[in-house]
Structure formats: C-alpha cells, structure tokens
Amino acid sequence: MTALISTLALLLGQTLFVEQDPMARYLADLEKAGVLDDDAQPATIERLRETLVAAENALVTGNAEIATSRLFRVVEADRFAKLSYAPEYANAELTLGRALVRAGAYASAERYLLRALGHGARSPFFGPAYRALVDVALETREQAAVLAMLDRAGAALGKGQDADLPRDSRAEHEYLAGKVAYEANDLPAAESHFANVDRQSRFFAAALYFRGLAHARKGHYASARRSLCEIVEQVDQDRFTFFIDGRYYAIKDLAYLALGRIAHEQGKYDDSYYFYFRVPEDSERLPDALFEASWSMFQKGEYEAAGAFLEQFDRSFPKSPLAPDVLLLHAMIDLKSCQFDRVRAELEELVRVYKPIEAQVAALLKEPGRRRLLYKRLLGRRELGGAAGEPMLELLKLDARFYRYVADIVALDREAGLLPGEIAVWDELSAKQTGKAKGSEASEAVSLVRDVEALEPVAKGDPDMEDRVGDLLTAARRAARPVSTQGPYARETVTAQALSDEARVLRGRLVTATSAIAEQALLDLDKRLREMLRQARLTQIDAVIGKKKKLEIEISNLREGRYPPDMFAQLQLEGLMGDDEEYWPFEGEYWSDEYENYK
C-alpha cells in the first residue's frame, strides 16, 4: 500500500497536474475501506512527531517514496487537519515538498511548499520552503513560472510583519529574478537584481559570476574582472567573506575560465596563463583550461609552454571531444617551430582519423532514418564518453539537458512499471467493498503478457521499438486482467489507467526532446569538423611552403660557405681525421675506479 500511495503521488505530480490534489480523497477512501489499519490511532502532536522522524530518516537514506507515503497520510488526512496550527504540521508540509522534489515530482512539490509558505513569513519553515522552491525553478528551468508563483505567494501574505520577506528569502528572490532577466537578455535589469544579493546568501558567488558575464557581454572587461576576481580572490584580512555551498567550487572554476578568456581577449596572455593554471586538477573544466592555456601561449609565441600544456592534455584526456582541436594545435605549434616533417605527419593523422567521421556526420544529416538510429544508440547508453569504438559519439558535445532527460526517461519507466500492480489493487478494493469477484485473468492473455515482457530486453535502447512493445504490453495486461468499471473505486482505477497512457505520451515527448538536443549537437560537430579540416589543409600548405623556404635558405648558406650547426660539428671532426682513420664515439660509461683523482 505504501508503493500505491507514493507511485500515485509521483505520477500525478509529473503528468496529470490539477489544482486540487486528489490524495486527500484517496486516503479517506482507503481509511473507510479499512486498508490503512494503523491510521486508526488518534491524531496527536506526538504521533505527528513520530511520523516526521520516520519520514526524515527515510529521506536521508534516499528512500523518497517511503517518506512521501508517510507524510501524505498526515498532511492529507482529515483527522490531522485540526493540528494545522502546530509547527510540526508546517514541518510535515515542508518535508513532504522536499521528498517530492527528491523523487522528481516537482508539480506536487510546488503545491506543498506553497502550503508551507502560507503559514507566514515569521514561520521557521518559510525560509527553507522558499529555498526549495527556488531550487525547483533552477532544476526544472521553469524560472519565470516559479518566480511568478513566488510573487503571488508574497502578495497573499497580506500586510503587516508577514508582508515583508525575510532577508534570506529576499536574496533568493533577487537571484531568481536576475536569472530570468539575464536569460531574457535584459542585462541592466539582471545586474540590478544580482547586485541586491547579499554576502550571506548562498547565491552570492553565483550572482557575482553572472554580473561578470553581463559586464563582459557589454565589453566592460574591467568591471567583469572585478566581479569575477571577488569570487576567486578572498582577502585574508577579512574574518568573513561570503557564504558558500556545494555550488561554489564549480562556480569558482567557471570564474577562472572566464577570467582567462577575458585576459586572452585583451591580449594579456600572461594573465590568461595564470588564471587557466589556477583551475584544479580534479575540476571538470580542466580540459578546457589546458587547451585554452595552450592557445594563449601559442598566441604569445611561447611554443614550448604551449606544447607542454598539450602533452598534459594528451596524457589526461585522450578521449575528449577537444581531441581534434588539440591535434590541429599541435601541428600549428610545430609549424611555428619549423618542424615541418612533424607537421605533415600530424596533419596526415588528423585527416586519416577525422575525415571519415566528417563524411559520416554529413551522411547522417542527409538521411533522417540514419539519424534516428544514432539517437537510439545515444539513448541506449548510460555513459556517452566511455565506450570504445564510438569516435563520433565521443566528439559530440551534448547539452546537460540531454543527460537530465535521459534520467527522467529511466525514472518514468520505473514508476510507470508499478502502475499495473496499483490498478489491480484498486480493482481488489472495489471487489472487497461490493462483494463481487475481481476481474478475471484469461490464461491465453496472461501467456501473451509474459511473451511481450520477454521482448522488453530486446527492445532496450531503441525508442521506437520500446514504445511499440510498451503499447502492446499495456493492451495485453488489460486483456489479461479486465478491471471492473463499477464500484466505489472504479474512478480511481480509470484514473490509474489514464496515468499509464499519460506516462507513455510524456515518455514520447522526452524522447523527442532528447533527439532534438542530439541533432543540434550533430550539426555543431559537422561545423567543427568542416572548419578543422579546412584549417588543416591551410596549415599543410603553409608547412610545404615553409619547408621549401627552409631548403632554399640552407642551399644559399652552403653556397656562401655558411654551414648549419649540425653539419658544422660533423665537418669539424672529419677535418681532424686522416683518410685511413675512423671515428668511433664512446658509448659506454665511466666507473669511479677507472680514472684518477676520484673524490
């Protein structure tokens, strides 16, 4: 029964979101049917506290479904409504919202977090609920919608002391408003909102970062540098700088990259090198930092330093999407160092490896059918960068939304897989109340269900085949166990079946969204490879011309009696030997007892 409550809550929040949450009515019906036997205990503050402790323990251990099922039976139970004045009740609403966020049921989570806000700004749970709603906005990227929701909640607080938001909540609101303005390209409004985020807010570092980006986009590099340096350069004399959370270290790495890029744009290559060098070795941004630091040193003319960065890149990130760019930069550095034979070998390797990939990408862009096969392979892989034998997939730079959507598809499949059992539970409840037998199970249809279930592993990784098998499995299950359309819980049974259909529709939308992201990444890869191969051809031409020029200079020097250093040393030795003598260079080693005056 716990799984029934939690699964219905999650799927209702993800798909059939309505204004009034149906969980209260479901719990009341279950209690009347005698299914929830333990709910016969009286509603007291002690009982509420015990439920809170159990739910929080389940949430800490990562079992969000158990936490939601426990809290639903308190927050949505009529007998606990008389305790709505108590702080424990507001805490239960807040904890339920957090548990639903953890489970990914953001729509239902918003409802209960808003209920926690409804207790007033002086409530100790107002600030945490406000933070949780801002986290929902950032996670779902529905920032404008959640901001409007928070504005309405703030207006509903009325007048007096409850009308003023707490300091922390005001900073949260300003940061969210700044993000909305920044993404709308309203840079002056974004700067104004980000400037109102104070140092005690967890978003202070992020607000500084976006202020720096806004200044940089307007060409105000000095102001951008001041904002970004405030993130990474703390003053040792200050006892208090600003608050941080787990986001800070990722933002700090991004700030170093941004500072390096600003310095590079200004032609300050030493400063650029310094900022790139500050990116730590365990950072996800290290490949970008190494490549861009090498490019800065190349621009400055420090070819040895540029080559050293690329060698470290080759050792640490051989399968990076930046690998072709690194190989081209290797050739350009060797070209500047007059290593023309190495340039030719590197460019031939680049063309040999990446020309077929470019042709493959071009063919995929011309044939939608083959593109769909590629997207199926992407959806069927858990980690897209680690599989051998997939060079094209390793070069794709996929947006972070792609991985989130794939995770949503996996979670949706897991939750939707529980629905057949829940439908059977509602049918059995109807049979218990009416005294009629539950839906029959035809042996042929049951056998068909088992056959279709055996096809699921075969269809894994192919979205079209997964959809077809899923639709067939749904139809087979309904034929195997026809549910009753009469009885007190017939409506719930029909709703659960509708949830199954809505889950299939939602899954199709997620697959479409991930395919669109993959297609954009494919277009970007095609553009990158074309430009890279064009630059490789130009570099190869420069290498041929450079080698020809070098030979002309050497011939001219020989004609005038000037010898290159390597030839001069050889001719000097030959001039000291007779025609009947031969020089054998010493290739051994000296031992301490073989020469005098040792020590």
C-alpha positions in Angstrom: 0.0 0.0 0.0 3.0 2.3 0.6 4.0 1.8 -3.0 0.5 2.6 -4.1 0.4 6.0 -2.4 3.9 7.1 -3.4 3.5 6.0 -7.0 0.2 7.7 -7.5 1.6 10.9 -5.9 4.7 10.9 -8.2 2.8 10.2 -11.4 0.0 12.7 -10.6 2.6 15.3 -10.0 4.5 14.6 -13.2 1.6 14.2 -15.6 -2.0 14.9 -14.6 -1.4 18.0 -12.5 -4.6 19.5 -11.3 -5.4 22.4 -8.9 -6.7 20.2 -6.1 -4.6 17.3 -5.0 -6.6 14.1 -5.1 -4.5 12.4 -2.4 -6.8 13.5 0.5 -9.8 11.8 -1.1 -7.8 8.7 -1.8 -6.6 8.4 1.7 -10.1 9.0 3.1 -11.5 6.2 0.9 -8.7 3.8 1.9 -9.3 4.6 5.6 -13.0 3.9 5.2 -12.3 0.6 3.4 -10.2 -0.5 6.4 -7.0 -0.8 4.3 -5.0 1.7 6.4 -5.3 -0.2 9.8 -2.5 1.7 11.5 -4.3 5.0 10.8 -6.9 4.2 13.5 -4.6 5.8 16.1 -5.6 9.2 17.2 -4.1 12.3 15.6 -1.8 13.9 18.2 1.3 16.0 18.2 3.4 13.1 19.4 2.1 10.9 16.5 2.9 13.7 14.1 6.4 14.0 15.5 7.0 10.2 15.2 5.8 10.3 11.6 8.2 13.2 10.9 11.2 11.4 12.3 10.4 8.3 10.3 9.9 10.3 7.1 13.1 12.3 7.6 15.1 9.1 8.3 13.7 7.6 5.1 14.6 10.8 3.2 18.1 10.8 4.5 18.7 7.2 3.4 17.5 8.1 -0.1 14.1 6.4 0.0 11.9 9.3 -1.1 8.9 7.1 -1.8 8.6 5.9 1.7 8.9 9.4 3.0 6.2 10.7 0.8 3.8 7.9 1.6 4.2 8.5 5.4 3.8 12.3 5.1 0.8 12.1 2.7 -1.1 10.1 5.4 -0.6 13.0 7.8 -0.8 16.1 5.6 -3.8 15.0 3.6 -5.7 13.2 6.5 -8.8 15.0 7.8 -8.1 13.9 11.3 -4.7 15.7 11.3 -6.2 19.0 9.9 -7.0 20.1 13.4 -3.3 20.3 14.1 -2.6 22.7 11.2 -1.7 25.4 13.8 1.3 23.4 15.1 4.8 24.0 13.8 5.1 20.2 13.3 2.4 20.3 10.8 4.1 23.0 8.8 7.3 21.0 9.1 5.5 18.0 7.6 4.3 20.0 4.6 7.9 21.3 4.1 9.4 17.8 4.4 6.8 16.3 2.0 7.7 19.0 -0.5 11.4 18.2 -0.2 10.7 14.5 -0.5 8.7 15.1 -3.7 11.5 17.2 -5.1 13.9 14.4 -4.4 11.6 12.0 -6.2 11.3 14.3 -9.2 7.5 15.1 -8.7 8.1 18.9 -9.0 4.5 19.9 -9.6 3.2 18.2 -6.4 6.2 19.5 -4.5 5.4 23.1 -5.5 1.9 22.7 -4.0 3.1 21.6 -0.6 5.9 24.0 -0.5 3.5 26.8 -1.2 1.3 25.5 1.7 4.4 25.8 3.9 4.8 29.4 2.8 1.2 30.0 3.6 1.9 29.8 7.4 3.5 33.3 7.1 6.9 34.8 6.8 7.6 34.5 10.6 7.2 30.7 10.4 10.6 28.9 10.9 9.8 26.8 7.8 9.2 29.8 5.5 12.8 30.3 4.5 13.6 26.6 3.8 10.4 26.3 1.8 11.3 29.4 -0.2 14.8 28.0 -0.9 13.3 24.6 -2.0 11.0 26.4 -4.5 14.0 28.4 -5.9 15.8 25.1 -6.3 12.9 23.6 -8.2 13.0 26.6 -10.5 16.7 26.2 -11.2 16.4 22.4 -11.6 13.4 22.5 -14.0 14.5 25.7 -15.7 10.9 27.0 -15.2 12.4 30.1 -13.6 9.9 32.6 -14.9 6.9 30.5 -13.9 8.2 29.8 -10.4 9.1 33.5 -9.9 5.5 34.5 -10.8 4.3 31.8 -8.3 6.5 33.3 -5.6 5.3 36.8 -6.3 1.7 35.7 -6.0 2.6 33.9 -2.7 4.3 37.1 -1.4 1.3 39.2 -2.3 -1.0 36.7 -0.5 0.9 37.3 2.8 -1.1 40.5 3.3 0.0 43.5 5.3 2.0 43.8 8.5 5.0 41.8 9.6 4.2 38.8 7.4 4.2 41.0 4.3 8.0 41.5 4.4 10.1 38.7 3.2 13.0 37.5 5.4 16.4 38.7 4.4 17.5 35.3 3.0 14.2 34.9 1.0 14.7 38.4 -0.5 18.1 37.4 -1.7 16.8 34.2 -3.1 14.0 36.2 -4.9 16.6 38.7 -6.3 18.8 36.0 -7.6 15.9 34.2 -9.4 14.7 37.5 -10.8 18.2 38.2 -12.1 18.4 34.8 -13.8 15.1 35.4 -15.5 16.3 38.9 -16.7 19.7 37.5 -17.8 18.1 34.8 -19.9 15.8 37.4 -21.4 18.9 39.4 -22.4 17.8 42.3 -20.2 21.3 42.9 -18.9 20.7 46.1 -16.9 17.8 44.6 -15.0 19.9 41.4 -14.4 22.8 43.4 -13.0 20.4 45.3 -10.7 18.9 42.1 -9.3 22.2 40.3 -8.9 23.7 43.4 -7.1 20.9 43.0 -4.4 22.1 39.5 -3.5 24.0 40.0 -0.2 27.0 38.2 1.1 25.0 36.0 3.5 23.1 34.4 0.6 24.1 31.0 -0.8 23.8 32.6 -4.3 26.3 35.4 -3.7 29.1 33.8 -5.7 26.7 32.8 -8.5 25.4 36.4 -8.6 28.9 37.7 -8.9 29.6 35.3 -11.7 26.6 36.4 -13.7 27.3 40.1 -13.0 30.8 39.4 -14.5 29.3 37.7 -17.5 26.8 40.6 -18.1 29.7 43.1 -17.9 31.8 41.0 -20.3 28.9 40.7 -22.8 28.7 44.5 -22.9 32.5 44.8 -23.3 33.2 46.2 -19.9 36.1 43.9 -19.1 37.5 45.8 -16.1 34.1 45.6 -14.3 33.8 42.0 -15.3 37.2 41.2 -14.0 36.4 42.9 -10.6 33.3 40.8 -10.2 34.9 37.5 -11.1 38.1 38.2 -9.0 35.9 38.7 -5.9 34.8 35.1 -6.3 38.3 33.6 -6.5 40.5 36.1 -4.6 39.4 36.2 -0.9 41.0 38.8 1.3 42.9 37.1 4.0 42.4 40.0 6.5 38.6 39.7 6.4 37.1 37.5 9.0 34.1 37.0 6.9 34.0 36.9 3.1 30.7 35.3 2.0 28.7 32.2 2.4 29.1 29.2 0.1 27.5 25.9 -0.6 28.3 23.0 -2.9 27.8 25.1 -5.9 30.7 27.4 -5.0 33.6 25.2 -6.3 32.1 24.7 -9.7 31.4 28.4 -10.0 35.0 29.2 -8.9 36.3 27.0 -11.8 34.0 28.8 -14.2 35.2 32.1 -12.9 38.8 31.2 -13.5 37.9 30.2 -17.1 36.0 33.4 -17.6 38.9 35.5 -16.3 41.3 33.6 -18.6 39.1 34.3 -21.6 38.8 38.0 -20.7 42.6 38.3 -20.4 43.0 36.4 -23.7 40.5 38.8 -25.4 42.5 41.7 -24.1 45.8 40.3 -25.3 47.1 39.8 -21.8 48.4 36.3 -22.3 50.5 36.0 -19.1 47.4 36.8 -17.1 45.4 34.4 -19.1 48.0 31.7 -18.4 47.8 32.5 -14.7 44.1 32.1 -14.5 44.0 28.9 -16.5 46.7 27.4 -14.4 44.6 28.0 -11.3 41.9 25.5 -12.4 42.4 22.5 -10.1 43.3 19.1 -11.5 40.1 17.5 -10.2 37.9 20.0 -12.0 35.6 19.1 -14.8 36.8 22.2 -16.6 40.4 21.1 -16.7 40.4 20.0 -20.3 39.1 23.4 -21.4 41.6 25.2 -19.2 44.6 23.2 -20.6 43.5 23.7 -24.2 42.8 27.4 -23.8 46.1 28.0 -21.9 48.0 26.3 -24.7 46.2 28.5 -27.2 47.1 31.6 -25.2 50.8 30.6 -25.0 50.7 29.9 -28.8 49.3 33.4 -29.4 52.1 34.9 -27.3 54.8 32.9 -29.1 55.7 30.7 -26.2 55.6 27.5 -28.2 57.4 25.3 -25.7 54.9 26.2 -22.9 52.0 25.7 -25.3 53.4 22.2 -26.3 53.7 21.3 -22.6 50.0 22.0 -21.9 49.0 19.9 -24.9 51.2 17.0 -23.8 49.5 17.0 -20.4 46.1 17.2 -22.2 47.0 14.1 -24.3 48.0 12.1 -21.2 45.0 13.0 -19.2 42.1 13.3 -21.7 42.8 11.2 -24.8 39.1 10.7 -25.5 38.0 14.3 -25.0 35.7 16.0 -27.6 38.5 18.5 -28.0 41.0 15.9 -29.3 40.9 17.0 -33.0 41.4 20.7 -32.0 44.3 19.6 -29.8 45.9 17.7 -32.7 45.5 20.7 -35.0 47.1 23.0 -32.4 50.0 20.5 -32.1 50.6 20.9 -35.9 50.3 24.7 -35.7 52.9 24.8 -32.9 55.3 22.6 -34.8 54.8 24.8 -37.9 55.9 27.8 -35.9 58.9 25.8 -34.6 59.9 24.9 -38.2 59.3 21.2 -37.6 57.8 20.7 -41.0 58.1 16.9 -41.2 56.2 16.5 -37.9 53.6 18.9 -39.1 53.0 16.8 -42.1 52.7 13.6 -40.1 50.3 15.1 -37.6 48.1 16.6 -40.3 48.0 13.3 -42.2 47.0 11.6 -38.9 44.3 14.2 -38.3 42.8 13.8 -41.8 43.1 10.0 -41.7 41.1 9.9 -38.4 38.6 12.7 -38.7 37.8 12.9 -42.5 35.8 9.6 -42.3 33.9 10.9 -39.3 33.1 14.2 -41.1 31.8 12.2 -44.0 29.7 10.0 -41.6 28.2 13.1 -40.0 27.4 14.7 -43.3 25.7 11.5 -44.4 23.7 11.4 -41.2 22.5 14.9 -41.7 21.2 14.0 -45.2 19.4 10.8 -44.0 16.8 11.2 -41.2 16.5 7.5 -40.9 20.1 7.0 -40.0 19.9 10.0 -37.6 17.2 8.3 -35.7 19.4 5.2 -35.4 22.1 7.4 -33.9 19.7 8.9 -31.4 18.6 5.4 -30.4 22.2 4.5 -29.7 22.6 7.6 -27.6 19.5 6.9 -25.6 20.6 3.3 -25.0 23.9 4.3 -23.4 24.3 5.3 -19.8 27.8 6.9 -20.2 28.3 8.5 -23.6 32.0 9.2 -23.3 33.5 6.0 -22.2 32.6 3.3 -24.8 35.4 2.3 -27.2 34.8 2.1 -30.9 32.4 5.1 -30.9 34.7 8.0 -32.0 31.8 10.1 -33.4 29.8 9.9 -30.1 32.9 10.8 -28.2 33.2 14.0 -30.2 29.6 15.1 -29.6 29.2 17.9 -27.1 25.8 17.2 -25.6 23.9 19.7 -23.6 23.4 18.9 -19.9 19.7 18.8 -20.5 20.2 15.6 -22.6 21.5 13.7 -19.6 18.7 15.0 -17.4 16.1 14.0 -19.9 17.6 10.5 -20.2 17.5 10.2 -16.4 13.8 11.4 -16.4 13.0 8.6 -19.0 14.6 6.0 -16.8 12.7 7.3 -13.7 9.4 7.5 -15.6 9.8 3.9 -16.9 10.5 2.7 -13.3 7.4 4.5 -11.9 5.1 3.5 -14.8 6.1 -0.1 -14.4 4.4 -0.1 -11.0 1.1 1.0 -12.3 -0.3 -2.4 -13.4 0.0 -3.6 -9.8 -1.6 -0.4 -8.5 -4.5 -0.9 -10.9 -5.0 -4.4 -9.6 -5.0 -3.0 -6.0 -7.8 -0.6 -6.8 -9.8 -3.4 -8.5 -9.4 -5.6 -5.5 -10.6 -2.8 -3.2 -13.7 -2.4 -5.3 -14.3 -6.2 -5.1 -13.9 -6.1 -1.3 -16.4 -3.3 -0.9 -19.0 -4.6 -3.4 -18.6 -8.3 -2.6 -18.2 -9.0 -6.3 -15.4 -11.1 -7.8 -12.5 -9.1 -9.2 -11.7 -9.1 -12.9 -10.9 -12.5 -14.3 -7.5 -13.4 -15.7 -7.6 -15.3 -19.1 -4.8 -17.8 -19.3 -4.2 -17.0 -23.0 -3.9 -13.3 -22.3 -1.6 -14.0 -19.3 0.7 -16.0 -21.5 0.7 -13.2 -24.0 1.7 -10.8 -21.3 4.7 -13.0 -20.4 5.7 -13.2 -24.1 5.6 -9.4 -24.5 7.5 -8.9 -21.3 10.3 -11.1 -22.7 10.6 -8.6 -25.6 11.4 -5.7 -23.3 15.2 -6.5 -23.0 15.4 -7.0 -26.8 13.8 -3.6 -27.4 16.0 -1.8 -24.9 17.9 1.2 -26.5 15.5 1.5 -29.4 12.9 4.2 -28.6 10.5 3.3 -31.4 10.6 -0.4 -30.5 10.3 0.4 -26.8 7.2 2.4 -27.5 5.6 -0.4 -29.6 6.4 -3.0 -27.0 5.1 -0.8 -24.2 1.8 -0.2 -26.0 1.5 -3.9 -26.7 2.2 -4.8 -23.1 -0.4 -2.3 -21.9 -3.0 -3.8 -24.1 -2.1 -7.3 -23.2 -2.2 -6.5 -19.5 -5.7 -5.0 -19.8 -6.9 -8.0 -21.7 -5.3 -10.4 -19.2 -7.0 -8.6 -16.3 -10.1 -6.6 -17.2 -10.9 -4.3 -14.4 -14.3 -3.6 -13.0 -15.9 -0.3 -14.1 -18.5 -0.5 -11.3 -17.9 0.1 -7.6 -16.6 2.7 -5.2 -13.1 2.7 -6.7 -13.9 2.4 -10.4 -12.9 6.1 -10.8 -9.5 5.5 -9.3 -9.0 2.5 -11.5 -9.8 4.5 -14.6 -7.5 7.3 -13.4 -4.6 4.9 -12.9 -5.1 3.6 -16.4 -5.2 7.1 -17.7 -1.9 7.8 -15.9 -0.4 4.9 -17.7 -1.4 6.4 -21.1 -0.2 9.8 -20.0 3.2 8.3 -19.0 3.5 6.9 -22.5 2.8 10.3 -24.0 5.2 12.0 -21.7 7.9 9.5 -22.5 7.4 10.2 -26.2 7.8 13.9 -25.5 11.0 13.3 -23.6 12.4 11.1 -26.4 11.6 13.9 -28.9 13.3 16.5 -26.7 16.5 14.4 -26.3 16.6 13.7 -30.1 16.4 17.5 -30.8 19.3 18.1 -28.5 21.3 15.3 -30.1 20.5 16.7 -33.6 21.8 20.2 -32.6 25.0 18.6 -31.2 25.4 16.7 -34.6 25.0 20.0 -36.5 27.7 21.6 -34.3 30.0 18.7 -34.8 29.6 18.9 -38.5 30.5 22.6 -38.5 33.5 22.0 -36.2 34.9 19.1 -38.3 34.5 21.1 -41.6 36.3 24.1 -40.2 39.0 21.9 -38.6 39.7 20.1 -41.9 39.8 23.4 -43.8 42.3 24.8 -41.3 44.3 21.5 -41.6 44.6 22.0 -45.3 45.8 25.6 -45.0 48.3 24.5 -42.3 49.6 21.8 -44.6 50.1 24.3 -47.4 52.0 26.6 -45.0 54.2 23.6 -44.0 55.1 22.8 -47.6 55.9 26.4 -48.4 57.9 26.7 -45.1 59.9 23.6 -45.8 60.7 24.8 -49.4 61.8 28.2 -48.0 64.0 26.5 -45.4 65.7 24.4 -48.0 66.3 27.5 -50.2 68.0 29.2 -47.2 70.2 26.2 -46.4 71.3 25.9 -50.1 72.1 29.7 -50.1 74.1 29.4 -46.9 76.1 26.4 -48.2 76.8 28.3 -51.4 78.3 31.1 -49.4 80.3 28.8 -47.1 78.0 29.1 -44.1 77.1 25.7 -42.6 74.3 24.8 -40.3 75.2 23.8 -36.7 74.6 20.0 -37.1 76.7 19.9 -40.3 79.5 22.1 -38.8 80.2 19.7 -35.9 80.4 16.7 -38.3 82.8 18.5 -40.7 85.0 19.6 -37.8 85.5 16.0 -36.7 86.2 14.9 -40.3 88.8 17.6 -40.7 90.8 16.2 -37.7 91.0 12.6 -39.0 93.1 11.1 -41.7 91.8 9.3 -44.7 92.8 5.9 -43.1 91.1 6.8 -39.7 87.7 6.1 -38.5 85.9 7.8 -35.6 84.1 5.6 -33.1 82.3 7.7 -30.5 82.4 6.4 -26.9 79.1 4.8 -26.0 79.9 3.3 -22.6 80.2 4.8 -19.1 83.0 5.8 -16.7 83.4 3.9 -13.4 84.9 5.5 -10.3 87.9 3.2 -10.2 88.9 3.8 -13.8 90.0 7.4 -13.6 92.4 9.2 -11.2 91.6 11.8 -8.6 88.2 10.2 -7.8 86.8 12.1 -4.8 
